[in-house]
Amino acid sequence: MNAKKCVICGKPAVEKYKAFCSARCANIDLGRWLGEKYVIPTDEKPEDEDYKDKDEES
Ligand SMILES: [Zn+2]
């Protein structure tokens, strides 16, 4: 029995597309995945402030 549902739209999933009902839904999931990566903000501070102090001596 194939009781899997598409994780995107809830329609019956097709074996060919694993957990999705169609290539479109597979792409949507992939897009979300990649999108989340880009959304993560970088909280790193630049660590070359010491450099600036040295340059100002001139
Ligand atoms: Zn779907």
N, CA, C, O and the ligand as a Tripos MOL2 file, in Angstrom:
@<TRIPOS>MOLECULE
protein
  233   231    59     0     0
PROTEIN
NO_CHARGES

@<TRIPOS>ATOM
      1 N           0.8250   -1.2140    0.0000 N.3       1 MET1
      2 CA          0.0000    0.0000    0.0000 C.3       1 MET1
      3 C           0.8560    1.2600    0.0000 C.2       1 MET1
      4 O           1.8110    1.3860    0.7670 O.2       1 MET1
      5 N           0.5030    2.1570   -0.8500 N.am      2 ASN2
      6 CA          1.2430    3.4050   -0.9080 C.3       2 ASN2
      7 C           0.4510    4.5180   -0.2240 C.2       2 ASN2
      8 O          -0.3400    5.2150   -0.8590 O.2       2 ASN2
      9 N           0.6760    4.6710    1.0710 N.am      3 ALA3
     10 CA         -0.0920    5.6460    1.8450 C.3       3 ALA3
     11 C           0.6830    6.9230    2.1020 C.2       3 ALA3
     12 O           0.2840    7.7580    2.9140 O.2       3 ALA3
     13 N           1.7870    7.0620    1.4050 N.am      4 LYS4
     14 CA          2.5910    8.2730    1.6030 C.3       4 LYS4
     15 C           1.8800    9.4860    1.0350 C.2       4 LYS4
     16 O           1.1640    9.4100    0.0370 O.2       4 LYS4
     17 N           2.0970   10.5890    1.6960 N.am      5 LYS5
     18 CA          1.5350   11.8430    1.1980 C.3       5 LYS5
     19 C           2.6570   12.8230    0.8680 C.2       5 LYS5
     20 O           3.7120   12.8440    1.5020 O.2       5 LYS5
     21 N           2.3840   13.6240   -0.1400 N.am      6 CYS6
     22 CA          3.3370   14.6650   -0.5090 C.3       6 CYS6
     23 C           3.5270   15.6110    0.6730 C.2       6 CYS6
     24 O           2.5530   16.1200    1.2290 O.2       6 CYS6
     25 N           4.7650   15.8410    1.0490 N.am      7 VAL7
     26 CA          5.0220   16.6850    2.2190 C.3       7 VAL7
     27 C           4.7660   18.1600    1.9210 C.2       7 VAL7
     28 O           4.7320   18.9790    2.8390 O.2       7 VAL7
     29 N           4.5870   18.4980    0.6640 N.am      8 ILE8
     30 CA          4.3410   19.8960    0.2950 C.3       8 ILE8
     31 C           2.8520   20.1990    0.2380 C.2       8 ILE8
     32 O           2.3860   21.1410    0.8780 O.2       8 ILE8
     33 N           2.0940   19.4000   -0.5290 N.am      9 CYS9
     34 CA          0.6880   19.7420   -0.7450 C.3       9 CYS9
     35 C          -0.2800   18.7160   -0.1620 C.2       9 CYS9
     36 O          -1.4840   18.9670   -0.1310 O.2       9 CYS9
     37 N           0.2160   17.5650    0.3010 N.am     10 GLY10
     38 CA         -0.6440   16.5910    0.9460 C.3      10 GLY10
     39 C          -1.3030   15.6050   -0.0030 C.2      10 GLY10
     40 O          -2.0370   14.7220    0.4420 O.2      10 GLY10
     41 N          -1.0570   15.7360   -1.3050 N.am     11 LYS11
     42 CA         -1.5970   14.7770   -2.2610 C.3      11 LYS11
     43 C          -0.8300   13.4690   -2.1420 C.2      11 LYS11
     44 O           0.2800   13.4410   -1.6110 O.2      11 LYS11
     45 N          -1.4220   12.3850   -2.6350 N.am     12 PRO12
     46 CA         -0.7070   11.1030   -2.6020 C.3      12 PRO12
     47 C           0.6270   11.2010   -3.3190 C.2      12 PRO12
     48 O           0.6900   11.6500   -4.4640 O.2      12 PRO12
     49 N           1.6950   10.7820   -2.6490 N.am     13 ALA13
     50 CA          3.0250   10.8770   -3.2290 C.3      13 ALA13
     51 C           3.2480    9.7860   -4.2650 C.2      13 ALA13
     52 O           2.7260    8.6770   -4.1490 O.2      13 ALA13
     53 N           4.0250   10.1220   -5.2660 N.am     14 VAL14
     54 CA          4.3750    9.1630   -6.3130 C.3      14 VAL14
     55 C           5.7470    8.5680   -5.9990 C.2      14 VAL14
     56 O           6.6730    9.2810   -5.6110 O.2      14 VAL14
     57 N           5.8600    7.2730   -6.1690 N.am     15 GLU15
     58 CA          7.1020    6.6000   -5.8290 C.3      15 GLU15
     59 C           8.2960    7.2070   -6.5590 C.2      15 GLU15
     60 O           9.3990    7.2950   -6.0190 O.2      15 GLU15
     61 N           8.0540    7.6120   -7.7700 N.am     16 LYS16
     62 CA          9.1080    8.1940   -8.6000 C.3      16 LYS16
     63 C           9.7130    9.4380   -7.9570 C.2      16 LYS16
     64 O          10.9030    9.7170   -8.1010 O.2      16 LYS16
     65 N           8.8670   10.1770   -7.2470 N.am     17 TYR17
     66 CA          9.3330   11.4380   -6.6400 C.3      17 TYR17
     67 C           9.5090   11.3120   -5.1330 C.2      17 TYR17
     68 O           9.4770   12.3070   -4.4070 O.2      17 TYR17
     69 N           9.6940   10.0860   -4.6740 N.am     18 LYS18
     70 CA          9.9440    9.8280   -3.2510 C.3      18 LYS18
     71 C           8.8130   10.3800   -2.3910 C.2      18 LYS18
     72 O           7.7140    9.8240   -2.3870 O.2      18 LYS18
     73 N           9.0630   11.4500   -1.6740 N.am     19 ALA19
     74 CA          8.0810   11.9660   -0.7170 C.3      19 ALA19
     75 C           7.1660   13.0100   -1.3420 C.2      19 ALA19
     76 O           6.4160   13.6830   -0.6350 O.2      19 ALA19
     77 N           7.2240   13.1500   -2.6660 N.am     20 PHE20
     78 CA          6.4480   14.2020   -3.3100 C.3      20 PHE20
     79 C           5.4910   13.6310   -4.3440 C.2      20 PHE20
     80 O           5.6310   12.4890   -4.7810 O.2      20 PHE20
     81 N           4.5140   14.4510   -4.7260 N.am     21 CYS21
     82 CA          3.5390   14.0050   -5.7070 C.3      21 CYS21
     83 C           4.0050   14.3370   -7.1180 C.2      21 CYS21
     84 O           3.5230   13.7560   -8.0900 O.2      21 CYS21
     85 N           4.9290   15.2580   -7.2280 N.am     22 SER22
     86 CA          5.3700   15.6880   -8.5520 C.3      22 SER22
     87 C           6.7320   16.3660   -8.4630 C.2      22 SER22
     88 O           7.2110   16.6960   -7.3790 O.2      22 SER22
     89 N           7.3370   16.5640   -9.6190 N.am     23 ALA23
     90 CA          8.6390   17.2230   -9.6510 C.3      23 ALA23
     91 C           8.5250   18.6450   -9.1260 C.2      23 ALA23
     92 O           9.4650   19.1750   -8.5340 O.2      23 ALA23
     93 N           7.3690   19.2570   -9.3470 N.am     24 ARG24
     94 CA          7.1890   20.6310   -8.8910 C.3      24 ARG24
     95 C           7.3060   20.7270   -7.3740 C.2      24 ARG24
     96 O           8.0020   21.5940   -6.8450 O.2      24 ARG24
     97 N           6.6110   19.8220   -6.6810 N.am     25 CYS25
     98 CA          6.6730   19.8480   -5.2270 C.3      25 CYS25
     99 C           8.0800   19.5120   -4.7300 C.2      25 CYS25
    100 O           8.5310   20.0510   -3.7200 O.2      25 CYS25
    101 N           8.7610   18.6320   -5.4330 N.am     26 ALA26
    102 CA         10.1310   18.3130   -5.0580 C.3      26 ALA26
    103 C          11.0000   19.5540   -5.1800 C.2      26 ALA26
    104 O          11.8760   19.7900   -4.3470 O.2      26 ALA26
    105 N          10.7590   20.3430   -6.2120 N.am     27 ASN27
    106 CA         11.5260   21.5730   -6.4050 C.3      27 ASN27
    107 C          11.1990   22.6020   -5.3410 C.2      27 ASN27
    108 O          12.0860   23.3140   -4.8700 O.2      27 ASN27
    109 N           9.9420   22.6860   -4.9600 N.am     28 ILE28
    110 CA          9.5360   23.6270   -3.9130 C.3      28 ILE28
    111 C          10.2730   23.3130   -2.6170 C.2      28 ILE28
    112 O          10.7870   24.2030   -1.9390 O.2      28 ILE28
    113 N          10.3100   22.0190   -2.2920 N.am     29 ASP29
    114 CA         10.9970   21.6160   -1.0630 C.3      29 ASP29
    115 C          12.4780   21.9440   -1.1450 C.2      29 ASP29
    116 O          13.0720   22.4210   -0.1770 O.2      29 ASP29
    117 N          13.0650   21.6900   -2.2910 N.am     30 LEU30
    118 CA         14.4810   21.9840   -2.4870 C.3      30 LEU30
    119 C          14.7250   23.4850   -2.3570 C.2      30 LEU30
    120 O          15.7070   23.9150   -1.7520 O.2      30 LEU30
    121 N          13.8300   24.2670   -2.9270 N.am     31 GLY31
    122 CA         13.9550   25.7150   -2.8560 C.3      31 GLY31
    123 C          13.8900   26.2090   -1.4250 C.2      31 GLY31
    124 O          14.6570   27.0860   -1.0280 O.2      31 GLY31
    125 N          12.9760   25.6510   -0.6520 N.am     32 ARG32
    126 CA         12.8760   26.0320    0.7560 C.3      32 ARG32
    127 C          14.1740   25.7570    1.4790 C.2      32 ARG32
    128 O          14.6790   26.5620    2.2620 O.2      32 ARG32
    129 N          14.6810   24.5960    1.1820 N.am     33 TRP33
    130 CA         15.9020   24.1510    1.8280 C.3      33 TRP33
    131 C          17.0520   25.0980    1.5560 C.2      33 TRP33
    132 O          17.7440   25.5380    2.4750 O.2      33 TRP33
    133 N          17.2470   25.4060    0.2920 N.am     34 LEU34
    134 CA         18.3350   26.2990   -0.0940 C.3      34 LEU34
    135 C          18.0630   27.6990    0.4180 C.2      34 LEU34
    136 O          18.9790   28.4050    0.8420 O.2      34 LEU34
    137 N          16.7860   28.1030    0.3790 N.am     35 GLY35
    138 CA         16.4200   29.4300    0.8440 C.3      35 GLY35
    139 C          16.7780   29.6370    2.3000 C.2      35 GLY35
    140 O          17.2950   30.6890    2.6770 O.2      35 GLY35
    141 N          16.5030   28.6300    3.1210 N.am     36 GLU36
    142 CA         16.7880   28.7550    4.5410 C.3      36 GLU36
    143 C          18.2690   28.9790    4.8050 C.2      36 GLU36
    144 O          18.6510   29.6940    5.7320 O.2      36 GLU36
    145 N          19.0820   28.3620    3.9850 N.am     37 LYS37
    146 CA         20.5220   28.5260    4.1550 C.3      37 LYS37
    147 C          20.9270   29.9790    3.9460 C.2      37 LYS37
    148 O          21.7550   30.5270    4.6740 O.2      37 LYS37
    149 N          20.3170   30.5850    2.9290 N.am     38 TYR38
    150 CA         20.6860   31.9640    2.6150 C.3      38 TYR38
    151 C          20.1570   32.9410    3.6580 C.2      38 TYR38
    152 O          20.7290   34.0100    3.8750 O.2      38 TYR38
    153 N          19.0530   32.5550    4.3020 N.am     39 VAL39
    154 CA         18.4110   33.4560    5.2640 C.3      39 VAL39
    155 C          19.2220   33.5890    6.5510 C.2      39 VAL39
    156 O          19.1680   34.6150    7.2280 O.2      39 VAL39
    157 N          19.9690   32.5460    6.8740 N.am     40 ILE40
    158 CA         20.7610   32.5760    8.1120 C.3      40 ILE40
    159 C          21.7130   33.7810    8.1080 C.2      40 ILE40
    160 O          22.5820   33.8830    7.2420 O.2      40 ILE40
    161 N          21.5520   34.6730    9.0580 N.am     41 PRO41
    162 CA         22.4150   35.8600    9.0980 C.3      41 PRO41
    163 C          23.7850   35.5380    9.6800 C.2      41 PRO41
    164 O          23.9180   34.7280   10.5970 O.2      41 PRO41
    165 N          24.7740   36.1800    9.1350 N.am     42 THR42
    166 CA         26.1170   35.9860    9.6800 C.3      42 THR42
    167 C          26.3260   36.9750   10.8130 C.2      42 THR42
    168 O          26.2070   38.1870   10.6340 O.2      42 THR42
    169 N          26.6350   36.4400   11.9660 N.am     43 ASP43
    170 CA         26.7730   37.2780   13.1470 C.3      43 ASP43
    171 C          28.2370   37.5190   13.4820 C.2      43 ASP43
    172 O          28.5870   37.9030   14.5980 O.2      43 ASP43
    173 N          29.0720   37.2850   12.4940 N.am     44 GLU44
    174 CA         30.5080   37.4200   12.7710 C.3      44 GLU44
    175 C          30.9470   38.8750   12.7320 C.2      44 GLU44
    176 O          30.5710   39.6300   11.8360 O.2      44 GLU44
    177 N          31.7260   39.2440   13.6910 N.am     45 LYS45
    178 CA         32.2620   40.6090   13.6840 C.3      45 LYS45
    179 C          33.5920   40.6240   12.9410 C.2      45 LYS45
    180 O          34.3680   39.6720   13.0260 O.2      45 LYS45
    181 N          33.8400   41.6580   12.2450 N.am     46 PRO46
    182 CA         35.1420   41.7790   11.5750 C.3      46 PRO46
    183 C          36.2330   41.9680   12.6170 C.2      46 PRO46
    184 O          36.1100   42.7830   13.5310 O.2      46 PRO46
    185 N          37.2930   41.2050   12.4610 N.am     47 GLU47
    186 CA         38.3190   41.2240   13.5030 C.3      47 GLU47
    187 C          39.5630   41.9930   13.0940 C.2      47 GLU47
    188 O          40.6380   41.7840   13.6570 O.2      47 GLU47
    189 N          39.4240   42.8800   12.1190 N.am     48 ASP48
    190 CA         40.6250   43.6400   11.7430 C.3      48 ASP48
    191 C          40.5770   45.0740   12.2580 C.2      48 ASP48
    192 O          41.1070   45.9860   11.6240 O.2      48 ASP48
    193 N          39.9480   45.2640   13.3980 N.am     49 GLU49
    194 CA         39.9240   46.6110   13.9580 C.3      49 GLU49
    195 C          41.2960   47.0120   14.5030 C.2      49 GLU49
    196 O          41.6570   48.1890   14.4920 O.2      49 GLU49
    197 N          42.0420   46.0400   14.9710 N.am     50 ASP50
    198 CA         43.3950   46.3310   15.4400 C.3      50 ASP50
    199 C          44.2620   46.8520   14.3140 C.2      50 ASP50
    200 O          45.1420   47.6900   14.5150 O.2      50 ASP50
    201 N          43.9980   46.3450   13.1440 N.am     51 TYR51
    202 CA         44.7440   46.7880   11.9710 C.3      51 TYR51
    203 C          44.5970   48.2840   11.7600 C.2      51 TYR51
    204 O          45.5670   48.9910   11.4870 O.2      51 TYR51
    205 N          43.3730   48.7450   11.8920 N.am     52 LYS52
    206 CA         43.0980   50.1640   11.6580 C.3      52 LYS52
    207 C          43.9200   51.0440   12.5870 C.2      52 LYS52
    208 O          44.5030   52.0400   12.1560 O.2      52 LYS52
    209 N          43.9660   50.6700   13.8730 N.am     53 ASP53
    210 CA         44.7130   51.4740   14.8390 C.3      53 ASP53
    211 C          46.1700   51.6540   14.4120 C.2      53 ASP53
    212 O          46.7520   52.7300   14.5470 O.2      53 ASP53
    213 N          46.7370   50.5640   13.8940 N.am     54 LYS54
    214 CA         48.1520   50.6180   13.4970 C.3      54 LYS54
    215 C          48.3440   51.5540   12.3030 C.2      54 LYS54
    216 O          49.3390   52.2720   12.2050 O.2      54 LYS54
    217 N          47.3690   51.5240   11.4050 N.am     55 ASP55
    218 CA         47.4820   52.3560   10.2090 C.3      55 ASP55
    219 C          47.4040   53.8370   10.5500 C.2      55 ASP55
    220 O          48.0070   54.6720    9.8760 O.2      55 ASP55
    221 N          46.6640   54.1530   11.5920 N.am     56 GLU56
    222 CA         46.4650   55.5760   11.9240 C.3      56 GLU56
    223 C          47.7030   56.2290   12.5300 C.2      56 GLU56
    224 O          47.7410   57.4500   12.6800 O.2      56 GLU56
    225 N          48.6840   55.4600   12.8690 N.am     57 GLU57
    226 CA         49.8920   56.0140   13.4870 C.3      57 GLU57
    227 C          50.6750   56.8920   12.5260 C.2      57 GLU57
    228 O          51.3900   57.7990   12.9520 O.2      57 GLU57
    229 N          50.5450   56.6310   11.2530 N.am     58 SER58
    230 CA         51.3580   57.3620   10.2740 C.3      58 SER58
    231 C          51.0370   58.8470   10.1960 C.2      58 SER58
    232 O          51.6510   59.5700    9.4120 O.2      58 SER58
    233 ZN          2.6950   17.8020   -3.9260 Zn       59 ZN59
@<TRIPOS>BOND
     1     1     2 1
     2     2     3 1
     3     3     4 2
     4     3     5 am
     5     5     6 1
     6     6     7 1
     7     7     8 2
     8     7     9 am
     9     9    10 1
    10    10    11 1
    11    11    12 2
    12    11    13 am
    13    13    14 1
    14    14    15 1
    15    15    16 2
    16    15    17 am
    17    17    18 1
    18    18    19 1
    19    19    20 2
    20    19    21 am
    21    21    22 1
    22    22    23 1
    23    23    24 2
    24    23    25 am
    25    25    26 1
    26    26    27 1
    27    27    28 2
    28    27    29 am
    29    29    30 1
    30    30    31 1
    31    31    32 2
    32    31    33 am
    33    33    34 1
    34    34    35 1
    35    35    36 2
    36    35    37 am
    37    37    38 1
    38    38    39 1
    39    39    40 2
    40    39    41 am
    41    41    42 1
    42    42    43 1
    43    43    44 2
    44    43    45 am
    45    45    46 1
    46    46    47 1
    47    47    48 2
    48    47    49 am
    49    49    50 1
    50    50    51 1
    51    51    52 2
    52    51    53 am
    53    53    54 1
    54    54    55 1
    55    55    56 2
    56    55    57 am
    57    57    58 1
    58    58    59 1
    59    59    60 2
    60    59    61 am
    61    61    62 1
    62    62    63 1
    63    63    64 2
    64    63    65 am
    65    65    66 1
    66    66    67 1
    67    67    68 2
    68    67    69 am
    69    69    70 1
    70    70    71 1
    71    71    72 2
    72    71    73 am
    73    73    74 1
    74    74    75 1
    75    75    76 2
    76    75    77 am
    77    77    78 1
    78    78    79 1
    79    79    80 2
    80    79    81 am
    81    81    82 1
    82    82    83 1
    83    83    84 2
    84    83    85 am
    85    85    86 1
    86    86    87 1
    87    87    88 2
    88    87    89 am
    89    89    90 1
    90    90    91 1
    91    91    92 2
    92    91    93 am
    93    93    94 1
    94    94    95 1
    95    95    96 2
    96    95    97 am
    97    97    98 1
    98    98    99 1
    99    99   100 2
   100    99   101 am
   101   101   102 1
   102   102   103 1
   103   103   104 2
   104   103   105 am
   105   105   106 1
   106   106   107 1
   107   107   108 2
   108   107   109 am
   109   109   110 1
   110   110   111 1
   111   111   112 2
   112   111   113 am
   113   113   114 1
   114   114   115 1
   115   115   116 2
   116   115   117 am
   117   117   118 1
   118   118   119 1
   119   119   120 2
   120   119   121 am
   121   121   122 1
   122   122   123 1
   123   123   124 2
   124   123   125 am
   125   125   126 1
   126   126   127 1
   127   127   128 2
   128   127   129 am
   129   129   130 1
   130   130   131 1
   131   131   132 2
   132   131   133 am
   133   133   134 1
   134   134   135 1
   135   135   136 2
   136   135   137 am
   137   137   138 1
   138   138   139 1
   139   139   140 2
   140   139   141 am
   141   141   142 1
   142   142   143 1
   143   143   144 2
   144   143   145 am
   145   145   146 1
   146   146   147 1
   147   147   148 2
   148   147   149 am
   149   149   150 1
   150   150   151 1
   151   151   152 2
   152   151   153 am
   153   153   154 1
   154   154   155 1
   155   155   156 2
   156   155   157 am
   157   157   158 1
   158   158   159 1
   159   159   160 2
   160   159   161 am
   161   161   162 1
   162   162   163 1
   163   163   164 2
   164   163   165 am
   165   165   166 1
   166   166   167 1
   167   167   168 2
   168   167   169 am
   169   169   170 1
   170   170   171 1
   171   171   172 2
   172   171   173 am
   173   173   174 1
   174   174   175 1
   175   175   176 2
   176   175   177 am
   177   177   178 1
   178   178   179 1
   179   179   180 2
   180   179   181 am
   181   181   182 1
   182   182   183 1
   183   183   184 2
   184   183   185 am
   185   185   186 1
   186   186   187 1
   187   187   188 2
   188   187   189 am
   189   189   190 1
   190   190   191 1
   191   191   192 2
   192   191   193 am
   193   193   194 1
   194   194   195 1
   195   195   196 2
   196   195   197 am
   197   197   198 1
   198   198   199 1
   199   199   200 2
   200   199   201 am
   201   201   202 1
   202   202   203 1
   203   203   204 2
   204   203   205 am
   205   205   206 1
   206   206   207 1
   207   207   208 2
   208   207   209 am
   209   209   210 1
   210   210   211 1
   211   211   212 2
   212   211   213 am
   213   213   214 1
   214   214   215 1
   215   215   216 2
   216   215   217 am
   217   217   218 1
   218   218   219 1
   219   219   220 2
   220   219   221 am
   221   221   222 1
   222   222   223 1
   223   223   224 2
   224   223   225 am
   225   225   226 1
   226   226   227 1
   227   227   228 2
   228   227   229 am
   229   229   230 1
   230   230   231 1
   231   231   232 2
@<TRIPOS>SUBSTRUCTURE
     1 MET1         2 RESIDUE 1 A MET
     2 ASN2         6 RESIDUE 1 A ASN
     3 ALA3        10 RESIDUE 1 A ALA
     4 LYS4        14 RESIDUE 1 A LYS
     5 LYS5        18 RESIDUE 1 A LYS
     6 CYS6        22 RESIDUE 1 A CYS
     7 VAL7        26 RESIDUE 1 A VAL
     8 ILE8        30 RESIDUE 1 A ILE
     9 CYS9        34 RESIDUE 1 A CYS
    10 GLY10       38 RESIDUE 1 A GLY
    11 LYS11       42 RESIDUE 1 A LYS
    12 PRO12       46 RESIDUE 1 A PRO
    13 ALA13       50 RESIDUE 1 A ALA
    14 VAL14       54 RESIDUE 1 A VAL
    15 GLU15       58 RESIDUE 1 A GLU
    16 LYS16       62 RESIDUE 1 A LYS
    17 TYR17       66 RESIDUE 1 A TYR
    18 LYS18       70 RESIDUE 1 A LYS
    19 ALA19       74 RESIDUE 1 A ALA
    20 PHE20       78 RESIDUE 1 A PHE
    21 CYS21       82 RESIDUE 1 A CYS
    22 SER22       86 RESIDUE 1 A SER
    23 ALA23       90 RESIDUE 1 A ALA
    24 ARG24       94 RESIDUE 1 A ARG
    25 CYS25       98 RESIDUE 1 A CYS
    26 ALA26      102 RESIDUE 1 A ALA
    27 ASN27      106 RESIDUE 1 A ASN
    28 ILE28      110 RESIDUE 1 A ILE
    29 ASP29      114 RESIDUE 1 A ASP
    30 LEU30      118 RESIDUE 1 A LEU
    31 GLY31      122 RESIDUE 1 A GLY
    32 ARG32      126 RESIDUE 1 A ARG
    33 TRP33      130 RESIDUE 1 A TRP
    34 LEU34      134 RESIDUE 1 A LEU
    35 GLY35      138 RESIDUE 1 A GLY
    36 GLU36      142 RESIDUE 1 A GLU
    37 LYS37      146 RESIDUE 1 A LYS
    38 TYR38      150 RESIDUE 1 A TYR
    39 VAL39      154 RESIDUE 1 A VAL
    40 ILE40      158 RESIDUE 1 A ILE
    41 PRO41      162 RESIDUE 1 A PRO
    42 THR42      166 RESIDUE 1 A THR
    43 ASP43      170 RESIDUE 1 A ASP
    44 GLU44      174 RESIDUE 1 A GLU
    45 LYS45      178 RESIDUE 1 A LYS
    46 PRO46      182 RESIDUE 1 A PRO
    47 GLU47      186 RESIDUE 1 A GLU
    48 ASP48      190 RESIDUE 1 A ASP
    49 GLU49      194 RESIDUE 1 A GLU
    50 ASP50      198 RESIDUE 1 A ASP
    51 TYR51      202 RESIDUE 1 A TYR
    52 LYS52      206 RESIDUE 1 A LYS
    53 ASP53      210 RESIDUE 1 A ASP
    54 LYS54      214 RESIDUE 1 A LYS
    55 ASP55      218 RESIDUE 1 A ASP
    56 GLU56      222 RESIDUE 1 A GLU
    57 GLU57      226 RESIDUE 1 A GLU
    58 SER58      230 RESIDUE 1 A SER
    59 ZN59       233 GROUP 0 **** ****
